[in-house]
Amino acid sequence: MHRHYYILDASALVYKYIRSTNRETQRIQDRLTRLFVARASAPHLVIFQIPSLCMAECSKAFAKACFEQKLYGTGDRATTAYRRLRNSMLTDVIEDRIIHSFELKREHFEDIEDIFIKDYSLEPPRRMKHMLNSNDALIISMTAWIARHVAKGLNYTTLITADDRMAFFCNSFPQEYPRTVNIRTDDIPGCG
């Protein structure tokens, strides 16, 4: 069997760590749990990558959940929760190596020009108003690079995101970018 690379965007990965009781979040967490179980069952065939810049984005999302949304209380409780969330992610990436961090390369910056040109040429669905931001374009570029140079093909790479525009963009160009799953609305193929 061939390895499959899952690139985890911060907008999706944060749901592994931040707990909530709303139904949408529970569906997302169930999808992520199935993906992590698939990886535990076949760690040499299911490979997780996280663009290094997504680690900073996760940290920002943890701060928002703890200090702005106050999901874990206030004051010292919020600070303790923030550190616990951050440390859980760092354990998965640095200590346990469940998720492999992937560093930016010069090629990724060069590829974003083509991504922005294509993005501005798309007519998005009515409900989708924003365009890709620079981090989104870099993550897409990094995902495509992994597909071409590491996974050896688009069929062996999937970007997991909770961002409508990233999913819409990548899936609009299936010959150039890996399949992208919007974890808020779609199940992850091959994960129950």
Residue pairs with C-beta under 8 A, 6 or more apart in sequence:
1 45
2 45
2 152
2 156
3 44
3 45
3 46
3 47
3 151
3 156
4 45
4 46
4 47
4 151
4 156
4 157
4 158
4 190
5 47
5 48
5 49
5 146
5 147
5 150
5 151
5 156
5 157
5 158
6 35
6 39
6 46
6 47
6 48
6 49
6 157
6 158
6 159
6 160
6 188
7 49
7 50
7 51
7 102
7 139
7 142
7 143
7 146
7 157
7 158
7 159
7 160
7 178
8 48
8 49
8 50
8 54
8 99
8 160
9 51
9 54
9 139
9 159
9 160
9 161
9 162
9 163
9 166
10 50
10 54
10 55
10 57
10 58
10 61
11 57
11 61
11 161
11 162
11 163
11 166
12 28
12 32
12 160
12 161
12 162
12 183
13 32
13 50
13 54
13 58
13 89
13 99
13 160
14 58
14 61
14 62
14 65
15 25
15 28
15 29
15 32
15 162
15 183
16 29
16 32
16 36
16 89
17 58
17 62
17 85
17 88
17 89
18 25
18 61
18 62
18 65
18 71
18 85
19 25
19 29
19 71
20 26
20 71
24 184
27 184
28 162
28 183
28 184
31 183
31 187
31 188
31 191
32 183
34 188
34 191
34 192
35 46
35 160
35 188
35 191
36 98
37 191
37 192
38 46
38 190
38 191
38 192
39 46
39 47
39 48
39 98
47 100
48 98
48 99
48 100
49 99
49 100
49 101
49 102
49 146
50 93
50 99
50 100
50 101
50 102
51 101
51 102
51 104
51 138
51 139
51 142
51 143
52 101
52 102
52 103
52 104
53 104
53 135
53 138
53 139
54 139
55 89
55 93
55 101
57 135
58 86
58 89
59 86
59 89
62 82
62 85
62 86
62 89
63 82
65 71
65 72
65 81
65 85
66 72
66 78
66 79
66 81
66 82
66 85
67 78
67 82
70 78
71 81
72 78
72 80
72 81
72 82
73 81
92 98
92 99
93 99
93 100
93 101
94 101
102 142
102 146
104 138
104 142
105 145
107 141
107 145
108 138
108 141
108 142
108 145
109 138
109 141
111 141
111 144
111 145
112 134
112 137
112 138
112 140
112 141
115 132
115 137
115 140
115 141
115 169
116 132
116 137
118 169
118 172
118 173
119 131
119 132
119 137
119 169
120 131
122 168
122 169
122 172
124 165
124 168
125 168
127 164
128 164
128 165
128 168
130 165
131 165
132 140
132 165
132 166
132 169
136 163
136 165
136 166
136 169
139 159
139 161
139 166
140 159
140 166
140 169
140 170
140 177
143 157
143 159
143 170
143 177
143 178
143 180
144 176
144 177
144 178
146 157
147 153
147 154
147 156
147 157
147 177
147 178
151 157
154 174
154 175
154 177
154 178
154 179
157 178
157 179
158 178
158 179
158 180
158 181
158 188
158 189
159 166
159 167
159 170
159 177
159 178
159 179
159 180
159 181
160 180
160 181
160 183
160 188
161 167
161 180
161 181
161 182
161 183
162 182
162 183
162 184
163 182
164 182
164 184
166 180
166 182
167 180
167 181
167 182
167 186
169 177
169 180
170 177
170 178
170 179
170 180
171 177
171 179
171 180
179 189
181 187
181 188
181 189
